[in-house]
Amino acid sequence: MAKIRTGRVSEQIKKEISLLIQTELKDPRIGFVTVTGVDLTNDLSQAKIYLSVFGDDEQKNNSLKALHKANGFMRSELGKRIKFRHVPELIFKIDESIEYGSRIEKILTEIDTKDSK
């Protein structure tokens, strides 16, 4: 029963954080950011928010710094929108799975072209 609730709450957090980043945050350091997932602890005390940032490493770091700076604002807005008793601590992390998948796909295509020759 608790896993169902954490799943629903994490999806709601994902939706609200995405909207906050798109509409409310005006920091120019934040680039093209997509929220790819949210891992929520069972006691709802911490939420790891995975982000995909379009750009190089410098743009990723700048976006991450800007989001860390806006952490308090985002927590307060999240508390207003979802009506939490205790708003979880937000931990932002860069999601490397997309880059990892594209790297594997590139390696597989290289192997396929070598085999066909």
Secondary structure, DSSP 8 states (H G I E B T S, - for coil): -HHHHHHHHHHHHHHHHHHIIIII---TT--EEEEEEEEE-TTSSEEEEEEEEES-HHHHHHHHHHHHHTHHHHHHHHHHHH--SS--EEEEEE--HHHHHHHHHHHHHHHHHHHH-
